[in-house]
Amino acid sequence: MNDASTMEVTGRSLMRRTILTLLGAIAAFGVLTASYATAELPGAAPTTPAATSAVMN
């Protein structure tokens, strides 16, 4: 049968798992944000033929 002590442990376990899941999601979001913030993005592409030839030379 289920008594109060069994339900208490299950409730704490569920809360602990929820908090750890949220902390993991926050950490993953932080890693992705830092990765995006430090990424080397390509420069702007030249739009005119003169600029294109100047970059090629």
C-alpha positions as a LaTeX table, in Angstrom:
\begin{tabular}{lrrr}
\hline
Residue & $x$ (\AA) & $y$ (\AA) & $z$ (\AA) \\
\hline
Met1 & 0.00 & 0.00 & 0.00 \\
Asn2 & 1.01 & 3.59 & $-0.44$ \\
Asp3 & 1.72 & 5.40 & 2.77 \\
Ala4 & 2.76 & 9.01 & 3.40 \\
Ser5 & 6.50 & 8.24 & 3.55 \\
Thr6 & 6.52 & 6.60 & 0.11 \\
Met7 & 4.68 & 9.52 & $-1.46$ \\
Glu8 & 7.00 & 12.03 & 0.23 \\
Val9 & 10.13 & 10.45 & $-1.28$ \\
Thr10 & 8.51 & 10.23 & $-4.70$ \\
Gly11 & 7.50 & 13.91 & $-4.58$ \\
Arg12 & 11.00 & 15.01 & $-3.60$ \\
Ser13 & 12.52 & 12.79 & $-6.27$ \\
Leu14 & 10.23 & 14.26 & $-8.90$ \\
Met15 & 11.02 & 17.82 & $-7.81$ \\
Arg16 & 14.75 & 17.10 & $-7.82$ \\
Arg17 & 14.53 & 15.64 & $-11.32$ \\
Thr18 & 12.55 & 18.66 & $-12.53$ \\
Ile19 & 15.05 & 21.12 & $-11.08$ \\
Leu20 & 18.00 & 19.21 & $-12.55$ \\
Thr21 & 16.28 & 19.14 & $-15.94$ \\
Leu22 & 15.70 & 22.90 & $-15.80$ \\
Leu23 & 19.30 & 23.54 & $-14.77$ \\
Gly24 & 20.50 & 21.34 & $-17.62$ \\
Ala25 & 18.34 & 23.20 & $-20.11$ \\
Ile26 & 19.62 & 26.56 & $-18.83$ \\
Ala27 & 23.21 & 25.33 & $-19.09$ \\
Ala28 & 22.65 & 24.08 & $-22.64$ \\
Phe29 & 21.08 & 27.40 & $-23.61$ \\
Gly30 & 24.09 & 29.21 & $-22.13$ \\
Val31 & 26.52 & 27.06 & $-24.09$ \\
Leu32 & 24.62 & 27.64 & $-27.33$ \\
Thr33 & 24.44 & 31.37 & $-26.67$ \\
Ala34 & 28.16 & 31.59 & $-25.94$ \\
Ser35 & 28.92 & 29.53 & $-29.03$ \\
Tyr36 & 26.84 & 31.83 & $-31.20$ \\
Ala37 & 28.32 & 34.96 & $-29.61$ \\
Thr38 & 31.90 & 33.85 & $-30.26$ \\
Ala39 & 31.36 & 32.44 & $-33.76$ \\
Glu40 & 33.36 & 33.93 & $-36.60$ \\
Leu41 & 30.80 & 35.18 & $-39.06$ \\
Pro42 & 31.73 & 35.73 & $-42.70$ \\
Gly43 & 32.31 & 39.30 & $-43.81$ \\
Ala44 & 29.86 & 41.23 & $-45.94$ \\
Ala45 & 29.97 & 40.25 & $-49.59$ \\
Pro46 & 30.83 & 42.97 & $-52.08$ \\
Thr47 & 27.81 & 44.13 & $-54.05$ \\
Thr48 & 29.35 & 46.05 & $-56.98$ \\
Pro49 & 31.60 & 44.72 & $-59.76$ \\
Ala50 & 34.31 & 47.26 & $-58.86$ \\
Ala51 & 34.35 & 46.07 & $-55.26$ \\
Thr52 & 34.47 & 42.46 & $-56.42$ \\
Ser53 & 37.52 & 43.06 & $-58.60$ \\
Ala54 & 39.21 & 45.03 & $-55.80$ \\
Val55 & 38.73 & 42.10 & $-53.43$ \\
Met56 & 40.04 & 39.64 & $-56.00$ \\
Asn57 & 43.25 & 41.57 & $-56.57$ \\
\hline
\end{tabular}
